[in-house]
Amino acid sequence: MPGSLQVRNLDDDTIQRLKARAARHGRSAEAEHREILRHALSAEIDPSFADLAARLRAMSGERAHTPAEELQREGRGER
């Protein structure tokens, strides 16, 4: 079953513009709202792992890092 979404606190101008746009496209305001959301979200591209990793590296670039080899050696020594 499809979900539903309720939008609150829209100003009157936005509502009127939505209704006018819906009328131009021969749809109800609700159908127009769905189409606007569908279009806006279909244009959004999910970032790749490489992009997310690059952003994480940029955010942590100033921090001191311990090389993985050193951490592995420490872990072996604790056993």
Short mmCIF file of the C-alpha atoms (twelve columns), coordinates in Angstrom:
data_MODEL
# 
_entry.id   MODEL 
# 
loop_
_atom_site.group_PDB 
_atom_site.id 
_atom_site.type_symbol 
_atom_site.label_atom_id 
_atom_site.label_alt_id 
_atom_site.label_comp_id 
_atom_site.label_asym_id 
_atom_site.label_seq_id 
_atom_site.Cartn_x 
_atom_site.Cartn_y 
_atom_site.Cartn_z 
_atom_site.pdbx_PDB_model_num 
ATOM 1  C CA . MET A 1  0.000  0.000   0.000   1 
ATOM 2  C CA . PRO A 2  1.478  3.396   -0.935  1 
ATOM 3  C CA . GLY A 3  2.364  5.776   1.864   1 
ATOM 4  C CA . SER A 4  0.928  9.206   2.378   1 
ATOM 5  C CA . LEU A 5  2.436  12.554  3.195   1 
ATOM 6  C CA . GLN A 6  0.803  15.586  4.706   1 
ATOM 7  C CA . VAL A 7  2.343  19.021  4.203   1 
ATOM 8  C CA . ARG A 8  1.449  21.664  6.760   1 
ATOM 9  C CA . ASN A 9  1.932  25.392  7.101   1 
ATOM 10 C CA . LEU A 10 2.054  26.268  3.401   1 
ATOM 11 C CA . ASP A 11 1.440  29.905  2.663   1 
ATOM 12 C CA . ASP A 12 -1.581 30.824  0.565   1 
ATOM 13 C CA . ASP A 13 0.543  31.945  -2.384  1 
ATOM 14 C CA . THR A 14 2.248  28.544  -2.630  1 
ATOM 15 C CA . ILE A 15 -1.105 26.757  -2.491  1 
ATOM 16 C CA . GLN A 16 -2.558 28.975  -5.208  1 
ATOM 17 C CA . ARG A 17 0.488  28.467  -7.427  1 
ATOM 18 C CA . LEU A 18 0.264  24.692  -6.935  1 
ATOM 19 C CA . LYS A 19 -3.417 24.704  -7.864  1 
ATOM 20 C CA . ALA A 20 -2.775 26.865  -10.937 1 
ATOM 21 C CA . ARG A 21 0.056  24.595  -12.066 1 
ATOM 22 C CA . ALA A 22 -2.128 21.537  -11.518 1 
ATOM 23 C CA . ALA A 23 -4.916 23.087  -13.607 1 
ATOM 24 C CA . ARG A 24 -2.467 23.831  -16.444 1 
ATOM 25 C CA . HIS A 25 -1.418 20.166  -16.425 1 
ATOM 26 C CA . GLY A 26 -4.956 18.824  -16.051 1 
ATOM 27 C CA . ARG A 27 -4.291 17.233  -12.650 1 
ATOM 28 C CA . SER A 28 -5.524 17.623  -9.114  1 
ATOM 29 C CA . ALA A 29 -3.368 19.589  -6.696  1 
ATOM 30 C CA . GLU A 30 -2.482 16.331  -4.962  1 
ATOM 31 C CA . ALA A 31 -1.428 14.670  -8.231  1 
ATOM 32 C CA . GLU A 32 0.622  17.741  -9.133  1 
ATOM 33 C CA . HIS A 33 2.292  17.643  -5.735  1 
ATOM 34 C CA . ARG A 34 3.206  13.965  -6.295  1 
ATOM 35 C CA . GLU A 35 4.627  14.772  -9.737  1 
ATOM 36 C CA . ILE A 36 6.713  17.663  -8.387  1 
ATOM 37 C CA . LEU A 37 8.165  15.437  -5.662  1 
ATOM 38 C CA . ARG A 38 8.769  12.550  -8.091  1 
ATOM 39 C CA . HIS A 39 10.568 14.861  -10.535 1 
ATOM 40 C CA . ALA A 40 12.667 16.584  -7.850  1 
ATOM 41 C CA . LEU A 41 13.787 13.327  -6.279  1 
ATOM 42 C CA . SER A 42 14.477 11.497  -9.541  1 
ATOM 43 C CA . ALA A 43 16.982 14.204  -10.494 1 
ATOM 44 C CA . GLU A 44 18.870 13.689  -7.218  1 
ATOM 45 C CA . ILE A 45 21.857 11.396  -7.583  1 
ATOM 46 C CA . ASP A 46 22.945 9.195   -4.691  1 
ATOM 47 C CA . PRO A 47 26.635 9.792   -3.986  1 
ATOM 48 C CA . SER A 48 29.031 6.970   -4.770  1 
ATOM 49 C CA . PHE A 49 31.149 5.314   -2.094  1 
ATOM 50 C CA . ALA A 50 34.203 7.103   -3.533  1 
ATOM 51 C CA . ASP A 51 32.473 10.488  -3.174  1 
ATOM 52 C CA . LEU A 52 31.430 9.748   0.398   1 
ATOM 53 C CA . ALA A 53 34.944 8.553   1.263   1 
ATOM 54 C CA . ALA A 54 36.453 11.718  -0.237  1 
ATOM 55 C CA . ARG A 55 34.102 13.884  1.830   1 
ATOM 56 C CA . LEU A 56 35.028 11.959  4.979   1 
ATOM 57 C CA . ARG A 57 38.734 12.373  4.229   1 
ATOM 58 C CA . ALA A 58 38.231 16.116  3.718   1 
ATOM 59 C CA . MET A 59 36.366 16.415  7.029   1 
ATOM 60 C CA . SER A 60 39.077 14.539  8.956   1 
ATOM 61 C CA . GLY A 61 42.108 15.891  7.091   1 
ATOM 62 C CA . GLU A 62 43.425 17.929  10.024  1 
ATOM 63 C CA . ARG A 63 43.286 15.059  12.506  1 
ATOM 64 C CA . ALA A 64 46.213 12.862  13.453  1 
ATOM 65 C CA . HIS A 65 45.943 9.360   12.011  1 
ATOM 66 C CA . THR A 66 47.482 6.118   13.176  1 
ATOM 67 C CA . PRO A 67 48.602 3.880   10.303  1 
ATOM 68 C CA . ALA A 68 46.678 0.603   10.050  1 
ATOM 69 C CA . GLU A 69 49.902 -1.425  10.294  1 
ATOM 70 C CA . GLU A 70 50.644 0.103   13.669  1 
ATOM 71 C CA . LEU A 71 47.151 -0.671  14.928  1 
ATOM 72 C CA . GLN A 72 47.478 -4.267  13.727  1 
ATOM 73 C CA . ARG A 73 50.828 -4.667  15.512  1 
ATOM 74 C CA . GLU A 74 49.319 -3.287  18.714  1 
ATOM 75 C CA . GLY A 75 46.383 -5.668  18.405  1 
ATOM 76 C CA . ARG A 76 48.668 -8.674  17.967  1 
ATOM 77 C CA . GLY A 77 50.703 -7.677  20.995  1 
ATOM 78 C CA . GLU A 78 47.661 -7.612  23.240  1 
ATOM 79 C CA . ARG A 79 46.764 -11.268 22.621  1 
# 
